[in-house]
Amino acid sequence: MVKSLKCDSATKGDKFPCGEWDYLTHTLLFRPLEDTVEAFQLGSFVTPYGKRLWLGGDDGWTWIYDVTDYAPFLKGLVDIESGNNQELLDLKFLMIPGIPPRDVVAAENIYPFGTYKYEYISDDSLLTKKKLYLRDDASAYILRARISGHGHAGPRNCCEWDSKTHSYYINEWDHFRWNVWKDCGFNPIYPQGGTWPFDRAGWCPGTKVDEYDFELTKMVNPGDSIDFDYGIEAYKDNGEKDGEFRMSHQLISYGPPNFELDARIDDIIAPSLNDAYSRINPICDNPVIVIRNTGKYPIKTLDIYFRIVGQETLKYQWNGNLEFMEKEEVYLPQPDWTKAKEKPVFEVWIENPNGSEDEYSANNYMSSAFKTPPVLPGEFVLYIETNDNTRAKESSYFIANDLGEMLFKREVFEDSVTYQDKIKLTSGCYEFFLTDDMQDGMNRHWWLRNSNPELVGRNGKIEIRNSEGEVLHTFAYDFGEKLLYRFRVK
């Protein structure tokens, strides 16, 4: 018998916010004594704020989840839930053949997945201490937390707008401690409606909920039983106890590493058309990739080859010290972006970890299509109309070349003033970087229209114009924390 997943939780009468938050859950069916249903979360996502939102055409945006750790569940009779009936979502599972760094033995909920009231988890009347029994057929273990704060209780609007410290206790010791807090000001989906740029507890509008993995392996042995407890900092007597946290706590058990010496390319950050990196692309300076050690032994050297398709292959020797499953962003030397042809493609591949043969070549190559950066004239005008209500002082900008040398800057702006800074540059690659200290861009504070209408103010304007006053590029004034614009001058 299959029981349907309901929104009612067993958390002191709280309810799942079924119609509010978008998420991916997997319903695991098992029959220890009688038919039961367990909700198991594969990933968590919060939809963007739709008003004034433009996702760039019919294809929308793509978010990718690696659910390899949950492969044992994704077969047989299962129920999958995704979405909240407010947006049109296209969910696909791509079954990619290959060998993982280590085989998954089991994935288990430590506590029931659900939404919990801050008061109850802080008072330890829910999610209490328990015994964890580690499988003796596994050799490695991680604890995985996925937590997002919601609600507007107390003076700091807990728990959406308030950073709290969370802890995992192993045998009475506070081994893992972290703050559930996420920087939203550089969100790649912008501008959105609402107060999207402001930081929140573990999530931003239009992003995945942060996921935390804690390696348990070195402090335990297979077959051990450990005293486990989850804790959160105590609430204050100011009403914040009525806030909520939506959370998943999991124990993932693995077999030994499948390779002794294996390096992997995890990602190409730039150059890339990946939606997640749209704020930093296109580029005309150093490519950025992510490498990971997916073998048993540490990797200290690695040969990295890369090129723009149609151009010569370049080589970079990486030196460092990556332990098993550790990763690192690598900045590669700058190729010749000026020779990139129409619809260019960037390729990168790796060889010779520690000067030896890589045991698994299937994860050694990656490519990405990309756009070339815009080209500006050697002389142009940076046109900025500031906002008001003493907010202009929050902003500043600089223009730097590809060596990081700052060529132009303005650190002080005054309210309701128009600035027309004349910029003169020689041939090369540059970036324009504008920041706002309060992460609210240069847009009017429309959310004060009822409570403090006199503080709503005006929108700013940011443009690049040529010497004749023609607008070459317009930036969104509702940019949040910062603007990054890379360009070339012929």
N, C-alpha and C positions, 0 to 999 in steps of 0.2 A: 504494500500500500504506500502510495506517495502522498505525503501531506504538503499542502501549499504553504509557502512562506508568507507569514503575516507581518503587519507592521507593529503589532503589539510586542513589546519587549518584556523581559522578566526583571526589569530594573526599577522596582518600587513604583510601578504604574506609569513610568515615563513612556513616551511614544517615539518610534522611529519617525523622523521627518520625511515620510515617503514622498511627498510631493515637492520637496524643496531642493534636495541635494542629489546630484547625478553620481552614480557609482556603479562599479562592476562587482557583482557578488556571485559566488558559486555555492549552490546548495548541495552539500555532501550527504548522500544517503547511506546510512549504515544501520545494522540490525544487531546490536549486542544482546538485548533481551526482548525488545519489541520494536516495532517500526518507529523510527524517529527521523526528524529532519534537523540538520545543522546548517546554519548560514556560515559560509566561509568566504571572506573577502579576497578577491584577486587584486584589486586596485581601487583607488578612490579618486574621484574627479569632481570638481565644482564647475558648473557651467558659467560662461561669461555673462556679464550684465548686458542685456540685449539692446537697450535703448541707444540709438545712434551707432550701433555696432555694425561694421562691415567686415566680413571675413574674406573678401576678395574673390567673389565669383561663385559658381555653382558647386565647386569641389569642397568648399568650406576649409576647415583646418584638420590636420591629422595629429593625433597623439598616439604614441606607441608604448605599449607595456610589454616588458619581457616577463612572460608567465611560465618560464621553463620550470621554476620550482614547484609549480602546481600541475605539472604534466600528469602525475599519477591520477589526478581527479578528472582530467579532461578526456574521459573515455567511458563507455557504458551509458547507463541511464542517469542523466543529471538534468537539473533545471538551472538555467542561466537567466539572471535579471540584469538589465542595463537600461538606464535612462529613467526619466520621471514624467514622461508624456508631455513635456513642455517644448522639447526640441526634437528635430529629426536627426537621429543618430544612426550611423552605419557601423555596426560592430562586426569585425572579421577576425577570425583566428587563422594565422598563417603557420602551418606546420612545416618547419624548416628542418630538413635532415641534417644530422651531424652528431658530434660527440660533445656533451657538455663538459665543463672543467671537472665536475664531480657529479655522480649520479645522485638523484634525490631518493632517499629511502622513505621519508614520510614528511607530511606537513600537518600540523595540528593546531587547533585553537587552544591557547592557554586559558583564556576567559571567553565567554560568549561575545560574539561580535554584536555591537549595538551602540546606543546613545545613553550616556550615563550622566546623572546630575552631579555637579561638582561637589555638593555637600556630601553625598554618599560615598564617593570615591576618596575624598579627603579624610572623612571620618573612618575609613576602612570598614564600612559596613557592607560594601560591595567590593568585588575584586580583591578578596582577602588572601592571606598567605596560604600556599598550598604546596604539596609535593609534586615535583616534576620527575618523572621516571624516564631516563634517557635510554633509548633503544640500544641493545647490545650488538645489533647488527649494523650499527652506524659508527662512524669514526670522527665525525665533525658535526657541529651544531651551531645554529645562529638563533638569536631572538630577534623577531621583527615587529616593530611598532609602527602603526599608521594611525595618527591622531589628528583631529581637527576640532577647534573650539568654536562654539556657536552660542548665541544669546546675547542679550544686552542688559545684564544684571549688575547692579552696583554702580559706583561712580566711574569705573573704568570699562564699563560695558563688557563684563565678563560673560562668556569666555571667548567671544570672537575677537575682541580688541585688546586682550590682555595676555602677556607672556607669562607662562607658568613653568616651573621646573618639575620635570618628571623623572622618576628613578626606577631602576630594576635592582632589587636586592637578591643576592645569591648567598644563601647560608648566613643570613643576617647582615651581610656586608653590602654597602651601597656601591656596587661595581660599575654601574652604568647610569649616568645622569645627563640629561639634555633639556634644553628649552624648546618648547613647541612654538615656533615663531617663524614667519616667512616674510621676506622682503618682496613687496609687490610693486614697487615704484618703477621697475624696468620690465614689467610684464610685456611680453612680445605682442599680445593682443591689445592694441590701443588705437585710438581712444575708445573706451566703452562708455556706457551710461553709468550713473551712480558713482560711488566713492571707490572706484576700482584701484587707485594707486596706493592706498594706505595699507600698511603692513597688518597682517592678521595672524591668528593662531593656527599655523600649519598649512594654510591655504591662501590662494588668491583667486579672484574671479577668472575663470578660464584656465586653470592650471590643475595639475595633479596635486593631491595632498602629499606632503612630504612623507617619505618612508625612511625609517631608521633601522639599520641592521647592526647587531652587536654580536661579535664572534665570541662564542662561549667555549670553544673547543679546548683552549689551553688551560682552563681552570677546572675541567671535569674529565672523567673517564667513561668510556662506554659502559652502560649498565648501571651507572650511578643513579642514586636518587638525591635530589637537591631540594632544599627549602627555598622556594621562590616567592617573591612578593613584589607587587607594583605599588608605587607610592607617588603622591603629588604634594606639592607644597600646601601648607594649611591655608584655608580661606580666612579672610578678615570679616569681622562682624559689621559689614556694610551693605549686605544684600547680594554680594557677588556669588554666594553659595548656590543661587538658583540658575546659574549658567550651566551649560552642558558641554560634554566632550563626546564626539563620535569616535569610536576607537576599535581597533583590531590589534590583538596581541597574539603572536604566533610563534611556535617552535618548529624550525625546519631542521631535519636530520639528513645528513649526507654520508655517502661512502667516501673512500679515499680519493685523492686527485687522480684523474685518468691519465695525466701526462707528468713526466718529470721536468721537461723543459719545453715550455710552450708560451709564446707571446701572442697577443691578440690586438688587433685594431678595434677599438670599441666604438669610435665615432669620428666623424669629421665635423668640427664646429664651424670652420671657415677655411675655404670658401664653400658655401652651401646654400641650397634653397630650402632647407629644413625650416618649417614654420617656427620651431622653437628658438631658432637663432636669427630670426629676421631683424632683430634690433641691432645686431652687430655686423650684418652683411648688407651689401657687398663689401669686399675688402680690396685693398691694393697694396697690402704690406705682407706680414708674415702669416702663412697658413697655420691653423691650429687643429691638432688632432688629439685623440685620447688613446693611449695604449694601456694595456692591462696584462699582468702576469697571470696566466691561467695554468701554470705548471707548478709542480711541487717545490722546486728549488728557486731561490732568489734570482732575479735577472738584474745584471749590473751593466751590460752593454747590449746595444741593439743597432743594427743597420736599418735605416729608414730611407726608402727610395720614393721619389714623388715627381710628378710632372703635370703640366697642362697638356692634355692630349694634343699631339702634333708638334710638341716642343721637345727639347732634350731632357733626359732624365737626370735629376739631381739626387745627390746622396747626402744624408746627415747621419752622423754617428751619435747616438744617444748614450749618455752615461748616467747612472743613478743607482738605485737599490730598491727594487720592487719585490715585496714578499708576495706569497700566493694570494691572488684575488685583489691585490692593490692596483690602483690605476693612477695615471698622471697625465695632465695636459702638456703637450709638447708643442713649442713654437718652432716652426721650420724656417729655414732661410727663404728669402723672398725670391719667387720666380719673376720672370718678365711678363707682367700683366698686360703690357702694351701690345703683345703679340697674340693675345687670346682672340680666337676667331668667333664667329657667330655660334651661339649655343655651346659654349665651352664646357669641358668636363675636366675635373681634377681627379687624379689617380694617386694612390699611395699604397705601398706594400712594404712589408718588413721581412728581414732575414737575419740569420746568424745570432740568435740570442746567446750571450756569453761566448761568442765566437764559434758556436756549435750549430748543428742542424736542428731546426725547429721540428718537433715531433708531429705537429698537426698544422698543415699548411692551409686548411680550408678557411681559417679565420685570419689570414695574413694579408688580405687585400680588401680595399674599399675604394669606391669612387663616388663623386658627387657632381651633379650639374650645378652651374652657378651663373650669376650675372656679373658682368664687369661693372666697376664703379662708374658713377657719372663723371663727365669731364666738364670742368669749369674754365672760364677764361682766366688769364693771369692776373687781371684786375677785375674786381667785383665789389659790390657793396653789401655788407651785412646789415640788414634793415630790421630794427627791433623796436616795437612799441611796448613799453612796459605796462604792467597792471598797476593797481593802486592799493590804498588802505595799508600802507607801509610794507607791502609784500614784494616790491621790486628789489629790495636789498637781499632777498633770499636767493637771487639768481646771479650766476657768473658764467663766463665762457672762456675758452682758449682755442687756438688753432695751432697744431703741432705738425711737424713733418714725420716721415717714417722712421727717423732716428730718435724720436721722442723729444726733439728740441722745440720748445715753445716759442712761436714766432709772433703771435698776437694774443692779447688777452684783455678782458674787461672784468674787473672784480667788484665794481660798485655801480649799481644802477639806482636811479631815482624814480619815484612814482610818476606815472602819467607823462613820461618823456619819450620822444622819438629819437632813437640813435641811428645814425647812418655811418657806420665804420667802414672806411675804405681799406680794402685788403689787396695787397700786391704780392704775388708769389711767382717764383720761377717754376720751370718744369719739374714735376715730381708727384709724389703721393702724400696726401695730407688727411687730417681728420679734424672736424669741428666737434667740440665737446661742450655742451651747455648743461649745467646742473641747477637744481632747485633744492635748497636745504630742507624745505618742509615737504617735499615729495608731492606737491599739489600742482606742479606745472605752472603755467601762467594763465590759468582759466579762472573765471569768476567763481566765487563760493556760493553757488546756487542753492546749496543745502541749508543756507542761513536765511532763505527768502521769507520764511515765516517767523523764525525766532529773532533774527537780527538783520532785517532787510538792509539797514544802512551799511552792513559789512559785506554785502554780496560783491560789490565792486564791478570791475570791467575785465574783459579778456585782453590778453596781450596779443602780439603778432610777431612772428619771426619769419623772415624771408631772405633769400639770396637774390639780389638784383644785379643786372649788368650796369655798365657805366651810363647807359641811356635810360635807366629806370625800369627796364623790362624785367618782370619776375621770372627767375630761372628755377626757383624751388621754394615751396611753401611748407613749413613745418607745422605739425599739429601743436597748438598751444596747450592742449590737454595731454601733455607728455609724461606726467608723473614725476619721476625722480631725475631723469637725465635724457638728453638727446645725444646720439653718436652718429655722425654723418661722415663717411669716408669718401674722398673724391680724388680725381687726378687733375693736374694741370699739364697741358701739352707743352 
